Amino acid sequence: METVGTVVWALWAMLPAYVPNNAAVLAGGGRPIDGGRVWGDSRLLGDGKTWRGTAAGTLAGTALALLLNALSPGVSAAVGYALPTFPLLAGLGLALGAMLGDIGASFLKRRSGRERGAAFPGLDQLDFVVGALACAFVAAPSWFGETFTLPVLVVVLVATPVLHVVTNAVAYLLGLKNEPW
């Protein structure tokens, strides 16, 4: 696969993982996952991690994977590059994994003394990627191996932080986020 094709493939493959946290913010609110529990002198996760947001994010990412399957033939023809399709378990793994990765990062932030919304460079940009890839591997190992080759993983790990910073800055400028990270 040539470089442009690898980038197109990688970004398409990660779309079901890129969307869940945004959907969770839109649907957020409700009961916090940690139920207000504390560990030491801080909350386990905080008010930003809710059951409703996690469910909405997981459903949105999974639904997007199914939609991408329907769009893949036409988009592949239009862009001139083959695009991956998603078995249901792969889409679910990417979406749920993205949410779990973000929840894990929240736990680590609380343990390091950071408050909700505080920056944690590196972790903020890749937490959901690690969770998504891990869950997709567990849920659909053969699909994962065929889809996430080493060059594709490199693109994901390089492009995602850039996309994360740019999209968060735009959301901040539009007044959709309280912090630009």
N, C-alpha and C positions, 0 to 999 in steps of 0.2 A: 504494500500500500504506500503510495507517495505521501509526502508531508501534508498537503492540503486535505487529501482524503482521510488521513489519520486524524487530523484536527476535527473535520466534520463528523467522522465516526465517533470520536471521543465525546464531543459535546452532545451529540444526539443520544448516545448511550447514557449520559449522565443527567439528561433532562428530568427523568422521574425522581432523581435525587435533588435536583436544584430547586424544584417547586415546593416541596412539602413545608419547609420552614416559612415561606411566604404565605402559604395557605393557612398555616397555623396561626400566624399573626392576625390575618383577616378574620378568622373564626374564633380567635382566642377568647379569653375570659373563662369563667366557670371555676370549678374546683381545682385547686393546685394538686399536682400529682403527689407532692410530699405531705399534703394534708396539714401544713403548718408545722410539721415536725422540725426540730433542730438537732444538730449534732455539734456538741461543744457550744460555741457562742454564736453560731450562724445557722440559718435554714439549710435543710438538705439541698433543695433546689431553688426555691423561691416562687413567687406568685406568677412568674412568666411561663412556667412549665405547667400546662393544664391538660387534663384528660381530653377536653373538647378540642383543643388545639392539636394535640397529638393524633387524635382520631381523624380530624379534618385533614391534617397534613398527609397522613398515611393514605387516606382515601383519595385525595387529590393527586398524589404522585402515582398511585396505582392506576387510577382512571386515565391519567396522562399517558402512561405506558401503553394502555389499551388503545387510546386514540392514536398514538404514534404508530402502532402496528397498522392501523387502517390507513394512515397517511403515508407510510413508508414507501410504497411502490411509486406513487405520484411524485413525492419529494425526491426520491432517489433519481428518477428520470429527469426531473427539472434541474437538479444540481449536478448531475453526472457522476455521482458517487453512490456506492452501495451504502445502505444504512442498516444498523442492527434492528431486529425485532425483539420483542420481549415476551417470553413465556410469563404467564400470570405470576408464578412464584418469583421470577426475577424482578418484575415490576414492583411487587409487594416488598421484596427484600430491599431494593434500592430505596423505596419510599420510607418504610419503617426504619431501616437502618439510618437514614438521614436524620430522622426524628430522634432515634436512640443516641446517635452520635452527639447531637445538640444537647440532649438531656445529660449525657455523660460530661460534656464540657461545662455545663452549668454546675454540676456537682463539683468538678475540679476548681472552678472559679470560686465557689463558696469556701472550699477548703483552703484556698490560697488567700482568702481575706478580701477578694474582690466583690464589690456589690453588683447587683443587677444592672446590666448595661455597660459595665466597665470593660475596657479593652483588654484583650489577652492575645497579643499578636501571635500568629501561627495557629494557635488553637481555634481562634474565631473563624479562620478561613478554611480549616481542614477537618474540623471535628465531624461534620456531617458526611464528608467524603469518606473518612475512615469507617464510620458506622455503616454507610451505604454499601461500600465495597465488601466489608466483612459479612453483612447480612445477605447480600446478593450471592456471595460465594457459598454460604451455608445453604441458602434456599435453592440455588440453581448452579451447582458447581461446574457442570459441563458447559452451560451457557456462559458462565463467568469466564472460564478459560478460553473459550473461543472469542469472546467479546473484548475482554480486557487484557490484550497482549501487552508486552513491556512498553512498546512505543505509545500505545494508547494510555497506559497508566502514567507515563511521563507527561503526556499532554494534559491529562486530568490534573495532575499534581502541580503543573506550572500554570495552566490557564485558570483553574478555579480560584486561587487567591486573587488574581488580577480581576476576574469577573466579580468576585465578592466585594472587593474594594470599590470598584466602579459602580456597581448596582446599589450598594449601600450609600455611597456619596450622592447619587442621583435621588434615592429615596429620601435622604436627609434634606436635600435642597427642595424637594417637593413637599416637605412637611409630613412625610409618612413615617419617619423615624425620628427619635429624640437624639440619637448619636449618629455620627457619620461612619461608624464602623460596624 
